[in-house]
């Protein structure tokens, strides 16, 4: 159960990073577009594996979203990526 809780915290931090990327005007358009694609794929009813297939339907959503978010962070300049991560870490430390 502990690993599931840690996974939840990591997922929340990644979602906060995506939100921060989308709101920051210094974020390149390629990073924003890739992050938006990740969100749209998770919300879309059209999937490679339908969500009616137990576990595998959600797994493909998660894997593709993680890959797209990682790709989006690759488009970020290193200094901007570090600034956004430190902002998120400070915010999560307060909560």
OpenMM code with the backbone's topology and positions (N, CA, C; nanometers):
from openmm import Vec3, app, unit

residues = "UNK UNK UNK UNK UNK UNK UNK UNK UNK UNK UNK UNK UNK UNK UNK UNK UNK UNK UNK UNK UNK UNK UNK UNK UNK UNK UNK UNK UNK UNK UNK UNK UNK UNK UNK UNK UNK UNK UNK UNK UNK UNK UNK UNK UNK UNK UNK UNK UNK UNK UNK UNK UNK UNK UNK UNK UNK UNK UNK UNK UNK UNK UNK UNK UNK UNK UNK UNK UNK UNK UNK UNK UNK UNK UNK UNK UNK UNK UNK UNK UNK UNK UNK UNK UNK UNK UNK UNK UNK UNK UNK UNK UNK UNK UNK".split()
positions = [
    Vec3(0.0813, -0.1191, 0.0000),
    Vec3(0.0000, 0.0000, 0.0000),
    Vec3(0.0859, 0.1259, 0.0000),
    Vec3(0.2047, 0.1186, 0.0631),
    Vec3(0.2939, 0.2330, 0.0691),
    Vec3(0.3366, 0.2756, -0.0702),
    Vec3(0.3654, 0.1783, -0.1574),
    Vec3(0.4087, 0.2104, -0.2935),
    Vec3(0.2972, 0.2803, -0.3705),
    Vec3(0.1755, 0.2417, -0.3463),
    Vec3(0.0631, 0.3062, -0.4123),
    Vec3(0.0505, 0.4516, -0.3694),
    Vec3(0.0737, 0.4792, -0.2421),
    Vec3(0.0707, 0.6164, -0.1928),
    Vec3(0.1827, 0.7006, -0.2521),
    Vec3(0.3001, 0.6402, -0.2646),
    Vec3(0.4127, 0.7123, -0.3250),
    Vec3(0.3853, 0.7405, -0.4727),
    Vec3(0.3260, 0.6442, -0.5405),
    Vec3(0.2896, 0.6633, -0.6808),
    Vec3(0.1891, 0.7774, -0.6946),
    Vec3(0.0943, 0.7862, -0.6029),
    Vec3(-0.0047, 0.8929, -0.6047),
    Vec3(0.0618, 1.0292, -0.5887),
    Vec3(0.1604, 1.0388, -0.4968),
    Vec3(0.2312, 1.1653, -0.4755),
    Vec3(0.3085, 1.2040, -0.6010),
    Vec3(0.3760, 1.1084, -0.6633),
    Vec3(0.4510, 1.1366, -0.7858),
    Vec3(0.3585, 1.1814, -0.8979),
    Vec3(0.2424, 1.1170, -0.9077),
    Vec3(0.1470, 1.1533, -1.0111),
    Vec3(0.0944, 1.2957, -0.9892),
    Vec3(0.0715, 1.3324, -0.8654),
    Vec3(0.0257, 1.4681, -0.8360),
    Vec3(0.1323, 1.5714, -0.8711),
    Vec3(0.2590, 1.5379, -0.8445),
    Vec3(0.3674, 1.6307, -0.8782),
    Vec3(0.3804, 1.6468, -1.0293),
    Vec3(0.3663, 1.5380, -1.1029),
    Vec3(0.3739, 1.5470, -1.2488),
    Vec3(0.2573, 1.6284, -1.3040),
    Vec3(0.1390, 1.6091, -1.2470),
    Vec3(0.0232, 1.6885, -1.2902),
    Vec3(0.0454, 1.8361, -1.2582),
    Vec3(0.1046, 1.8651, -1.1429),
    Vec3(0.1347, 2.0045, -1.1074),
    Vec3(0.2392, 2.0623, -1.2026),
    Vec3(0.3358, 1.9812, -1.2444),
    Vec3(0.4364, 2.0274, -1.3394),
    Vec3(0.3724, 2.0599, -1.4742),
    Vec3(0.2818, 1.9748, -1.5195),
    Vec3(0.2119, 2.0008, -1.6453),
    Vec3(0.1326, 2.1299, -1.6348),
    Vec3(0.0633, 2.1485, -1.5252),
    Vec3(-0.0164, 2.2707, -1.5063),
    Vec3(0.0742, 2.3935, -1.5055),
    Vec3(0.1889, 2.3835, -1.4368),
    Vec3(0.2823, 2.4961, -1.4318),
    Vec3(0.3404, 2.5250, -1.5704),
    Vec3(0.3689, 2.4204, -1.6474),
    Vec3(0.4209, 2.4391, -1.7832),
    Vec3(0.3190, 2.5113, -1.8704),
    Vec3(0.1944, 2.4722, -1.8580),
    Vec3(0.0902, 2.5322, -1.9414),
    Vec3(0.0659, 2.6788, -1.9046),
    Vec3(0.0876, 2.7154, -1.7804),
    Vec3(0.0601, 2.8522, -1.7358),
    Vec3(0.1786, 2.9466, -1.7535),
    Vec3(0.2995, 2.8915, -1.7643),
    Vec3(0.4187, 2.9765, -1.7727),
    Vec3(0.4377, 3.0265, -1.9157),
    Vec3(0.4498, 3.1569, -1.9351),
    Vec3(0.4644, 3.2094, -2.0714),
    Vec3(0.6002, 3.1775, -2.1351),
    Vec3(0.6996, 3.1371, -2.0548),
    Vec3(0.8311, 3.1032, -2.1091),
    Vec3(0.8367, 2.9621, -2.1674),
    Vec3(0.7333, 2.8830, -2.1449),
    Vec3(0.7307, 2.7449, -2.1936),
    Vec3(0.7186, 2.7445, -2.3456),
    Vec3(0.8061, 2.6686, -2.4133),
    Vec3(0.7971, 2.6603, -2.5596),
    Vec3(0.6644, 2.5984, -2.6042),
    Vec3(0.6209, 2.6362, -2.7218),
    Vec3(0.4925, 2.5871, -2.7736),
    Vec3(0.4923, 2.4358, -2.7906),
    Vec3(0.6064, 2.3770, -2.8265),
    Vec3(0.6142, 2.2317, -2.8436),
    Vec3(0.5864, 2.1607, -2.7108),
    Vec3(0.6372, 2.2142, -2.6011),
    Vec3(0.6135, 2.1546, -2.4696),
    Vec3(0.4667, 2.1667, -2.4307),
    Vec3(0.4085, 2.2830, -2.4580),
    Vec3(0.2664, 2.3021, -2.4257),
    Vec3(0.1778, 2.2090, -2.5074),
    Vec3(0.2070, 2.1980, -2.6357),
    Vec3(0.1274, 2.1116, -2.7221),
    Vec3(0.1363, 1.9662, -2.6784),
    Vec3(0.2558, 1.9203, -2.6445),
    Vec3(0.2727, 1.7821, -2.6009),
    Vec3(0.2009, 1.7569, -2.4689),
    Vec3(0.2062, 1.8524, -2.3772),
    Vec3(0.1362, 1.8377, -2.2497),
    Vec3(-0.0153, 1.8343, -2.2707),
    Vec3(-0.0642, 1.9169, -2.3600),
    Vec3(-0.2077, 1.9171, -2.3900),
    Vec3(-0.2486, 1.7840, -2.4526),
    Vec3(-0.1650, 1.7301, -2.5405),
    Vec3(-0.1943, 1.5992, -2.6000),
    Vec3(-0.2024, 1.4904, -2.4940),
    Vec3(-0.1159, 1.4966, -2.3934),
    Vec3(-0.1198, 1.3975, -2.2852),
    Vec3(-0.2525, 1.4056, -2.2101),
    Vec3(-0.2947, 1.5264, -2.1784),
    Vec3(-0.4218, 1.5435, -2.1063),
    Vec3(-0.5389, 1.4975, -2.1920),
    Vec3(-0.5375, 1.5346, -2.3184),
    Vec3(-0.6465, 1.4950, -2.4074),
    Vec3(-0.6534, 1.3433, -2.4259),
    Vec3(-0.5388, 1.2780, -2.4320),
    Vec3(-0.5416, 1.1323, -2.4489),
    Vec3(-0.6027, 1.0647, -2.3269),
    Vec3(-0.5695, 1.1137, -2.2083),
    Vec3(-0.6257, 1.0539, -2.0869),
    Vec3(-0.7767, 1.0769, -2.0803),
    Vec3(-0.8222, 1.1934, -2.1217),
    Vec3(-0.9648, 1.2254, -2.1145),
    Vec3(-1.0460, 1.1703, -2.2315),
    Vec3(-0.9791, 1.1367, -2.3401),
    Vec3(-1.0474, 1.0929, -2.4611),
    Vec3(-1.1106, 0.9549, -2.4441),
    Vec3(-1.2296, 0.9364, -2.4993),
    Vec3(-1.2903, 0.8034, -2.4949),
    Vec3(-1.2294, 0.7085, -2.5986),
    Vec3(-1.1495, 0.7610, -2.6895),
    Vec3(-1.0853, 0.6778, -2.7916),
    Vec3(-0.9469, 0.6382, -2.7421),
    Vec3(-0.9224, 0.5080, -2.7290),
    Vec3(-0.7963, 0.4564, -2.6766),
    Vec3(-0.7443, 0.3446, -2.7659),
    Vec3(-0.6147, 0.3140, -2.7487),
    Vec3(-0.5593, 0.1962, -2.8169),
    Vec3(-0.6202, 0.0690, -2.7584),
    Vec3(-0.6304, 0.0655, -2.6251),
    Vec3(-0.6944, -0.0459, -2.5555),
    Vec3(-0.8147, 0.0128, -2.4832),
    Vec3(-0.9350, -0.0350, -2.5118),
    Vec3(-1.0546, 0.0223, -2.4482),
    Vec3(-1.0500, 0.0095, -2.2961),
    Vec3(-1.1083, 0.1074, -2.2285),
    Vec3(-1.1104, 0.1063, -2.0823),
    Vec3(-1.1982, -0.0045, -2.0265),
    Vec3(-1.2765, -0.0682, -2.1103),
    Vec3(-1.3585, -0.1799, -2.0622),
    Vec3(-1.2753, -0.3048, -2.0367),
    Vec3(-1.1539, -0.3116, -2.0928),
    Vec3(-1.0631, -0.4226, -2.0647),
    Vec3(-0.9998, -0.3953, -1.9281),
    Vec3(-1.0257, -0.4830, -1.8296),
    Vec3(-0.9763, -0.4551, -1.6945),
    Vec3(-0.8246, -0.4352, -1.6914),
    Vec3(-0.7817, -0.3361, -1.6208),
    Vec3(-0.6440, -0.2992, -1.5947),
    Vec3(-0.5686, -0.2521, -1.7191),
    Vec3(-0.5731, -0.3246, -1.8277),
    Vec3(-0.4985, -0.2871, -1.9475),
    Vec3(-0.5506, -0.1578, -2.0097),
    Vec3(-0.6788, -0.1331, -1.9978),
    Vec3(-0.7366, -0.0110, -2.0515),
    Vec3(-0.6840, 0.1134, -1.9828),
    Vec3(-0.6623, 0.1038, -1.8523),
    Vec3(-0.6078, 0.2167, -1.7774),
    Vec3(-0.4559, 0.2231, -1.7913),
    Vec3(-0.3951, 0.1064, -1.8057),
    Vec3(-0.2497, 0.1018, -1.8158),
    Vec3(-0.2007, 0.1737, -1.9408),
    Vec3(-0.2679, 0.1544, -2.0523),
    Vec3(-0.2218, 0.2231, -2.1741),
    Vec3(-0.2398, 0.3742, -2.1617),
    Vec3(-0.3473, 0.4187, -2.0942),
    Vec3(-0.3644, 0.5628, -2.0702),
    Vec3(-0.2465, 0.6181, -1.9903),
    Vec3(-0.2112, 0.5473, -1.8841),
    Vec3(-0.1024, 0.5928, -1.7983),
    Vec3(0.0318, 0.5937, -1.8680),
    Vec3(0.0616, 0.4878, -1.9418),
    Vec3(0.1914, 0.4781, -2.0087),
    Vec3(0.2060, 0.5869, -2.1147),
    Vec3(0.1044, 0.6045, -2.1954),
    Vec3(0.1122, 0.7054, -2.3016),
    Vec3(0.1176, 0.8458, -2.2422),
    Vec3(0.0411, 0.8702, -2.1362),
    Vec3(0.0445, 1.0023, -2.0722),
    Vec3(0.1821, 1.0307, -2.0126),
    Vec3(0.2417, 0.9314, -1.9472),
    Vec3(0.3750, 0.9502, -1.8888),
    Vec3(0.4777, 0.9776, -1.9979),
    Vec3(0.4709, 0.9033, -2.1064),
    Vec3(0.5653, 0.9253, -2.2163),
    Vec3(0.5501, 1.0645, -2.2772),
    Vec3(0.4266, 1.1089, -2.2941),
    Vec3(0.4047, 1.2429, -2.3496),
    Vec3(0.4497, 1.3532, -2.2540),
    Vec3(0.4287, 1.3338, -2.1245),
    Vec3(0.4732, 1.4337, -2.0272),
    Vec3(0.6256, 1.4391, -2.0238),
    Vec3(0.6901, 1.3239, -2.0299),
    Vec3(0.8374, 1.3235, -2.0336),
    Vec3(0.8884, 1.3913, -2.1594),
    Vec3(0.8219, 1.3683, -2.2709),
    Vec3(0.8611, 1.4348, -2.3947),
    Vec3(0.8431, 1.5861, -2.3815),
    Vec3(0.7351, 1.6271, -2.3189),
    Vec3(0.7103, 1.7703, -2.2990),
    Vec3(0.8197, 1.8328, -2.2137),
    Vec3(0.8650, 1.7614, -2.1109),
    Vec3(0.9711, 1.8175, -2.0269),
    Vec3(1.1045, 1.8225, -2.1006),
    Vec3(1.1227, 1.7373, -2.1997),
    Vec3(1.2457, 1.7430, -2.2812),
    Vec3(1.2493, 1.8706, -2.3653),
    Vec3(1.1346, 1.9238, -2.4001),
    Vec3(1.1284, 2.0470, -2.4777),
    Vec3(1.1559, 2.1715, -2.3932),
    Vec3(1.1511, 2.1573, -2.2607),
    Vec3(1.1743, 2.2718, -2.1724),
    Vec3(1.3231, 2.3038, -2.1647),
    Vec3(1.3582, 2.4318, -2.1617),
    Vec3(1.4975, 2.4673, -2.1328),
    Vec3(1.5318, 2.4214, -1.9907),
    Vec3(1.6559, 2.3771, -1.9680),
    Vec3(1.6914, 2.3233, -1.8352),
    Vec3(1.6661, 2.4197, -1.7196),
    Vec3(1.6927, 2.5481, -1.7403),
    Vec3(1.6707, 2.6428, -1.6311),
    Vec3(1.5227, 2.6604, -1.5988),
    Vec3(1.4385, 2.6588, -1.6998),
    Vec3(1.2941, 2.6693, -1.6771),
    Vec3(1.2417, 2.5434, -1.6093),
    Vec3(1.2891, 2.4276, -1.6511),
    Vec3(1.2470, 2.3016, -1.5891),
    Vec3(1.2842, 2.3012, -1.4408),
    Vec3(1.4058, 2.3433, -1.4096),
    Vec3(1.4490, 2.3477, -1.2698),
    Vec3(1.3658, 2.4481, -1.1891),
    Vec3(1.3356, 2.5623, -1.2486),
    Vec3(1.2556, 2.6634, -1.1786),
    Vec3(1.1148, 2.6130, -1.1500),
    Vec3(1.0540, 2.5471, -1.2477),
    Vec3(0.9181, 2.4957, -1.2271),
    Vec3(0.9170, 2.3842, -1.1230),
    Vec3(1.0165, 2.2955, -1.1272),
    Vec3(1.0217, 2.1865, -1.0290),
    Vec3(1.0432, 2.2404, -0.8878),
    Vec3(1.1297, 2.3403, -0.8730),
    Vec3(1.1524, 2.3954, -0.7391),
    Vec3(1.0271, 2.4671, -0.6883),
    Vec3(0.9549, 2.5317, -0.7775),
    Vec3(0.8289, 2.5975, -0.7391),
    Vec3(0.7277, 2.4940, -0.6897),
    Vec3(0.7201, 2.3818, -0.7594),
    Vec3(0.6270, 2.2753, -0.7196),
    Vec3(0.6708, 2.2120, -0.5884),
    Vec3(0.8017, 2.1907, -0.5714),
    Vec3(0.8514, 2.1319, -0.4468),
    Vec3(0.8251, 2.2236, -0.3272),
    Vec3(0.8432, 2.3537, -0.3469),
    Vec3(0.8139, 2.4475, -0.2386),
    Vec3(0.6662, 2.4451, -0.2023),
    Vec3(0.5823, 2.4395, -0.3045),
    Vec3(0.4375, 2.4386, -0.2808),
    Vec3(0.3944, 2.3106, -0.2101),
    Vec3(0.4520, 2.1962, -0.2483),
    Vec3(0.4138, 2.0701, -0.1840),
    Vec3(0.4702, 2.0605, -0.0420),
    Vec3(0.5816, 2.1286, -0.0141),
    Vec3(0.6378, 2.1273, 0.1202),
    Vec3(0.5486, 2.2059, 0.2176),
    Vec3(0.4817, 2.3086, 0.1660),
    Vec3(0.3917, 2.3872, 0.2520),
    Vec3(0.2673, 2.3082, 0.2894),
    Vec3(0.2242, 2.2181, 0.2025),
    Vec3(0.1009, 2.1413, 0.2288),
    Vec3(0.1344, 2.0237, 0.3094),
] * unit.nanometer
topology = app.Topology()
chain = topology.addChain("A")
for resn in residues:
    res = topology.addResidue(resn, chain)
    for name in ("N", "CA", "C"):
        topology.addAtom(name, app.Element.getBySymbol(name[0]), res)
